[in-house]
Amino acid sequence: MDRTDLARDLAAIVGADHVRVDDGALAAYARDATPLFHALPQAVVLPGSTEEVAAVLKYATERAVPVVPRGAGSNLCAGTVPLTGGIVLALTRLDRILEVSSEELLARVQTGVTTARLADAAARAGLLYAPDPGSRTVSTVGGNVATCAGGLRGLKYGVTRNYVLGLEAVLPTGEIIRTGGRLWKDVAGYDLTRLLTGSEGTLAVITEVTVALLPAPAETGTGVAYFPSLADASRAVTDVIAAGIVPATLEFLDRKCIVAVEEFAGLGLRQDAGALLLFGDDGDARAVATHLGRIQEVCDRAGALEVTLAEDVARADALLAARRCSLPALSRLGSVTVLEDATVPRHRLAEMVDRIDEIAARHDLTIATFGHAGDGNLHPTCVLDPDDHEAVDRTHAAFAEIFAAAIALDGTITGEHGVGAAKLPYLADRLGADQVALLRRIKNAFDPAGILNPGKLGS
Amino acid sequence: MTDPTNDHRTAQAGPGHTGGGPPAARPATGPEQNGHGAGPEPGRGIFDKDLLDRCISCGFCLPACPTYALTGEETSSPRGRITLMRALETGRLDEDDPTLAEESSFCLGCRACETVCPAGVEYGLLLEQWRDHQWRGRHRPWLARLLMALVSRPWLLRLQGLVRRHARGGGSPAAKPETGPADQPVSLMLGCVERGLYPKVSRAVQQLCPEVTVPPGQGCCGALHAHNGDSRTGAELAEALGERLPGTVLTTAGGCAAHLAHHLGRDRVEELSEYLDRDGRRPTGQVTVDGRRARATLQDSCHLRNGLGVSRPPRDLIAEVADFVELPGADRCCGAAGTYSMLRPSDSRAVLDPKLEDLDRLDVDFIVAVNPGCLRQLQQSLRRRRSRVRAVHLAEFLAMASGPGTGGGTGSREL
């Protein structure tokens, strides 16, 4: 479809100020945070209401124009790259916090509110929004729901799906639906809230989210343990859980990550250790102290080089912030960082770490690994020079092997980043042909014209 | 993770085979649009490749960017602008592309994105290179050209001084440099804008720090040029000024401090608050209003805070002589941004307005600035708003506390 016609028609829906068809805007929206993926849309539309979203989708279905919904574009699976052109539907203008209720323990926000803003609004009401993906200052709640984002508190608190009570969403054909609501118990019909959570913008466009909140824990505590190797740290993680402790945070970084993070954050992290385990818990002050003390003991017994507790909240926050920026900090080693999030059952973490090291060595690659040790969610990150084509090829080969290794260990190809365009080729390995076919039938039921985020899940 | 060539295949094969008919829109992917995956593109040589390669597009910079806060559009975020720079460099966007022109000018250059960038992207340098290209020759806004021409002529700067009483005051000529506490001569830089608009600032510094010398014949430091598309002249002026000012260069302008530090070395340049802080010197007296201790807040200078990492010293100094109250978002640009407030007045005001509302709620007597551009921006807008809050430079504020002199007298709040 001609660009100027498209611009005219879309401007009639959202206003000319909120349609961009200039080459510069198309270039800026041609990519998200995923390296190596890049495709130009024909138009960028920034709707200001659910009704405008519905009108754009109805129009797109009639004209068979692809639509790629996008929040902040911080995803790492090429989930918002407009592979086949069409419209990028940027939802950043839908950024109002509609309510935070301490009586009902819930919040209702528009899709484009950032995760950190929701968390801050909840905190001001003495409440906790538990999911905390690493990109929380950037990412939008709608994007979190669309990818079922995880985060640092996954082990104790679960992930985004555990907190979504209800959604307002627009079907590709233009109908506005509300799924779930303000209820913890509601079994009327298929659980469409859960289906849309993690659907990566392929079934409907999420415009409003109702999330469950928790009373804010009275106390949080954080500590750091250093180990000779990542495998040692992984064994300590298993021991911690076996000791009956389920801490809020159990994160690890290997030596390469420690060095990169230290360079950015300057926290005085010990750089001679092979691995760092960041642990933390929250709740009643006595319980936190007891848990941290026991984790400290377990780590000591498991051969930790050193275990220390953060002396105050500021220090704990700094440690967590440093952990969240591991990925970009790693780019100091090379300008392209290809990050994946293969996930295995927790007790197989050490095995998986060994496999990654072996695969990296065999392909002559620098792979740094960090991740959420508590839930077996690894982030092996390959750092390379984009101009070294051979290395790019070796990276692809290595990650194919890493995915296969994770599946062989009863794990998965992605724990929290999503499939997007980046992992679609591996999806059948994880799900099998029957499930892939079912996904396609579901996609077809929602999106008969196949306009929503083509080339991703269900395609 | 997909092979980039696979990426093309997927794209060109068309979407939604199973989801219904293929969309009518033409697939837009192709090797020429594929960033890194399509291979090394030759590049126009506008940007330093190492600087440009640093960004991994994680988007951590988005919440720090004042212009992204205004529009919510990717093009006006640091990440989006770097994507635009890359498209310019590789030739995917035309040199005369209007979005490139608009976004290179819409950016405040506040460098708030640098402080939150874990990858260490030096955005300020990238912006200088971008504007060097974008604002080459006649593409530069005429007002910026005029200002740059003015400040490049030292005799004009001296003329300003004659008209408005010389900023150097009656004091010490440079012939016999006195030494500072560190046995290193300390030369006060007058600043090309400041000496004309705010001559009292330099006099206040001389009152506070009698050991500093004020060498004659000072020109512009070149920050103005570097931020307005002429980084070469910016560098030359900085070097020249460095030769004229012996020892430590003491400046009362955050913007000049960051520019000079980049060219002369960090250890040769000190902004007033860090200079006083380093010596552990504490200002004396206090600023009073209607017989009570004044309440004061600080607006950070972006380049001082984001470029040089100086944020605590001015706060500590203010707290010595008044009740310090933190302004929410003090670390965010006030919209002055060098020539920005003159080149893009309405955007400048849009950036500033939320800050003024926060300031109203703060109930302070003074807002202290550590850069002349910020001072001008705050003074003008507070006057327009008929606010009772008075904007002053840190040097004047401290001098005000220490007694009669250039600051207008203890406790004086006259406007």
Interface residues (C-beta under 8 A of the other chain):
Chain A: M1 R20 D22 D23 G24 A25 A27 A28 Y29 A30 R31 D32 A33 P35 L36 F37 H38 A39 L40 P41 Q42 V44 L46 R63 A64 V65 P66 A72 G73 S74 A78 P82 L83 T84 G85 G86 A90 T92 R93 D95 G112 T114 A116 S135 T137 V138 V261 E263 F264 A265 C325 L327 P328 A329 S331 R332 S335 V336 T337 V338 E340 P386 D387 H389 V392 D393 T395 H396 F399 A400 A421 A422 K423 L424 P425 R440 K443 N444 D447 P448 A449 G450 I451 P454 G455 G458 S459
Chain B: M1 T2 D3 P4 N6 D7 T10 A11 G14 P15 G16 H17 T18 G19 G20 G21 P22 P23 A24 A25 R26 P27 A28 T29 Q33 N34 G35 H36 G37 G39 P40 D53 R54 I56 S57 C58 G59 F60 L62 P63 G72 E73 E74 T75 G80 T83 L84 A87 R92 L93 D94 D97 P98 T99 L100 E102 E103 V116 C117 P118 A119 G120
